[in-house]
């Protein structure tokens, strides 16, 4: 009778605990092997994105000083050719994250949207290469918004998203000033 109770009640619990323990150890081992490669790949992808907006940059080091309002991160090119700044501003569907390349002279070299929740087909028009290319060469913080800057055109029907991109670029330029340029 005792053997039957053990076989029906206790033995399955012991087997399940052993299976869970072995599975946990296997997952922990896999994580320890794979995680360094994942982190390295993420760093390489981030550096490649930074090189898209700042083509003259070779590798990047994170800026450790004060970040301006709206700035998520700031990386300075190791060859001192400029910096890549990621900033965010409220769009229509949520925050719009924008990465901006700024050369050592303070000129915008490239802009790309890295994350958004905007309406496909409408708000995303403000994320096209054609739209983003108008920021190239911009080199001063105007203090206004798109409607105040005659050189920047907003997307009709997506002015909130256009404004989010513009303000993110503006915040990135403010961060350049906050850093005192590239040193």
C-alpha positions as CSV (number, residue, x, y, z in Angstrom):
1,X,0.0,0.0,0.0
2,X,2.8,2.4,0.9
3,X,4.6,1.6,-2.2
4,X,1.5,2.3,-4.3
5,X,1.0,5.8,-2.7
6,X,4.7,6.6,-3.3
7,X,4.5,5.5,-6.9
8,X,1.3,7.4,-7.6
9,X,1.9,10.7,-5.7
10,X,5.5,11.3,-4.8
11,X,7.4,9.8,-7.7
12,X,5.8,12.0,-10.4
13,X,6.6,15.1,-8.3
14,X,10.2,14.1,-8.0
15,X,10.4,13.4,-11.8
16,X,8.9,16.8,-12.6
17,X,11.3,18.6,-10.2
18,X,14.2,16.9,-11.9
19,X,13.0,17.8,-15.4
20,X,12.5,21.4,-14.3
21,X,16.0,21.5,-12.7
22,X,17.6,20.1,-15.8
23,X,15.7,22.5,-18.1
24,X,16.6,25.5,-16.0
25,X,20.3,24.5,-16.0
26,X,20.2,24.0,-19.8
27,X,18.6,27.5,-20.3
28,X,21.1,29.2,-18.0
29,X,24.0,27.6,-19.8
30,X,22.6,28.6,-23.2
31,X,22.1,32.2,-21.9
32,X,25.6,32.4,-20.6
33,X,27.0,31.2,-24.0
34,X,24.7,33.3,-26.2
35,X,24.4,36.6,-24.3
36,X,27.9,38.0,-25.0
37,X,27.4,37.4,-28.7
38,X,23.9,39.0,-28.5
39,X,25.3,42.1,-26.7
40,X,28.2,42.4,-29.2
41,X,25.8,42.1,-32.2
42,X,23.5,44.8,-30.7
43,X,26.5,47.1,-30.2
44,X,27.6,46.5,-33.9
45,X,24.1,47.2,-35.1
46,X,23.9,50.4,-33.1
47,X,27.3,51.5,-34.4
48,X,26.1,50.8,-38.0
49,X,23.0,52.9,-37.4
50,X,25.2,55.7,-36.1
51,X,27.5,55.4,-39.1
52,X,24.4,55.8,-41.4
53,X,23.7,59.2,-39.9
54,X,27.4,60.1,-39.4
55,X,29.2,58.4,-42.3
56,X,32.6,59.9,-41.3
57,X,32.4,58.2,-37.8
58,X,34.4,55.1,-37.3
59,X,33.4,53.8,-33.9
60,X,31.6,55.6,-31.1
61,X,31.9,56.2,-27.4
62,X,28.9,57.1,-25.2
63,X,28.9,60.7,-23.9
64,X,28.8,60.5,-20.1
65,X,27.8,64.2,-19.4
66,X,24.4,65.9,-19.0
67,X,21.8,65.1,-21.6
68,X,19.4,67.7,-22.8
69,X,15.7,67.3,-22.4
70,X,14.3,64.7,-24.8
71,X,17.7,63.2,-25.5
72,X,17.9,59.4,-25.0
73,X,21.6,59.0,-25.7
74,X,24.6,60.7,-27.3
75,X,27.6,59.0,-28.8
76,X,30.8,60.8,-29.9
77,X,32.8,59.4,-32.8
78,X,36.1,58.2,-31.7
79,X,37.8,60.0,-34.6
80,X,36.1,63.2,-33.4
81,X,34.3,63.7,-36.7
82,X,31.0,64.3,-34.9
83,X,28.3,62.7,-32.8
84,X,25.2,60.7,-33.1
85,X,22.3,61.7,-30.9
86,X,19.1,59.9,-30.3
87,X,16.2,62.1,-29.2
88,X,12.5,61.6,-28.8
89,X,9.4,63.8,-29.0
90,X,5.7,63.1,-28.7
91,X,4.1,62.2,-32.0
92,X,0.5,61.4,-32.9
93,X,0.7,57.7,-31.9
94,X,3.3,58.0,-29.1
95,X,7.0,59.0,-28.9
96,X,9.0,59.2,-32.1
97,X,12.7,58.3,-31.6
98,X,15.0,60.0,-34.1
99,X,18.8,59.4,-34.5
100,X,20.6,62.5,-35.8
101,X,24.2,62.7,-37.0
102,X,26.0,66.0,-36.4
103,X,29.5,66.7,-37.7
104,X,32.2,68.5,-35.8
105,X,31.1,71.8,-37.4
106,X,27.6,71.4,-35.9
107,X,25.9,70.5,-39.2
108,X,23.3,67.7,-39.5
109,X,24.7,64.9,-41.6
110,X,21.8,62.5,-41.4
111,X,18.5,61.8,-39.8
112,X,16.7,58.5,-39.3
113,X,13.7,57.4,-37.3
114,X,14.6,54.5,-35.0
115,X,11.3,53.8,-33.3
116,X,7.7,55.0,-33.6
117,X,4.0,54.2,-33.3
118,X,2.7,56.4,-36.0
119,X,-0.1,55.7,-38.4
120,X,1.2,53.6,-41.4
121,X,0.8,55.4,-44.7
122,X,0.2,58.8,-43.1
123,X,2.5,59.5,-40.1
124,X,5.2,57.3,-41.6
125,X,5.5,59.7,-44.6
126,X,7.5,61.9,-42.2
127,X,10.0,59.0,-42.0
128,X,10.9,58.7,-45.7
129,X,14.3,59.4,-47.0
130,X,12.9,62.3,-49.1
131,X,11.4,64.0,-46.0
132,X,14.4,63.4,-43.7
133,X,16.9,64.6,-46.3
134,X,15.7,68.2,-45.8
135,X,17.4,68.3,-42.4
136,X,20.9,67.8,-44.0
137,X,23.1,70.8,-43.4
138,X,20.8,72.3,-40.7
139,X,23.1,73.7,-38.2
140,X,21.4,75.9,-35.6
141,X,18.7,75.6,-33.1
142,X,15.9,77.8,-34.3
143,X,13.9,77.7,-31.1
144,X,10.6,77.4,-33.1
145,X,8.7,74.6,-34.7
146,X,8.3,73.5,-38.3
147,X,5.8,76.2,-39.1
148,X,8.3,78.8,-38.0
149,X,11.2,77.5,-40.1
150,X,10.8,78.3,-43.8
151,X,13.5,75.7,-44.8
152,X,11.6,72.7,-43.3
153,X,8.4,71.5,-44.9
154,X,5.9,69.5,-42.8
155,X,3.9,66.6,-44.3
156,X,0.3,67.5,-44.9
157,X,-1.9,65.4,-42.7
158,X,1.0,64.4,-40.6
159,X,2.0,67.7,-39.0
160,X,2.2,66.2,-35.5
161,X,4.6,63.5,-36.6
162,X,6.6,66.0,-38.7
163,X,6.8,68.2,-35.7
164,X,8.0,65.3,-33.6
165,X,10.9,64.7,-36.1
166,X,11.7,68.4,-36.2
167,X,11.7,68.8,-32.5
168,X,13.9,65.7,-32.1
169,X,16.4,67.2,-34.5
170,X,16.2,70.4,-32.5
171,X,16.9,68.5,-29.3
172,X,19.9,66.8,-30.9
173,X,21.3,70.1,-31.9
174,X,20.8,71.4,-28.4
175,X,22.7,68.4,-27.1
176,X,25.6,69.3,-29.5
177,X,25.7,72.7,-27.9
178,X,25.4,71.2,-24.4
179,X,28.5,69.0,-25.1
180,X,30.3,72.1,-26.3
181,X,30.8,70.4,-29.7
182,X,33.0,67.5,-30.3
183,X,36.1,67.4,-28.2
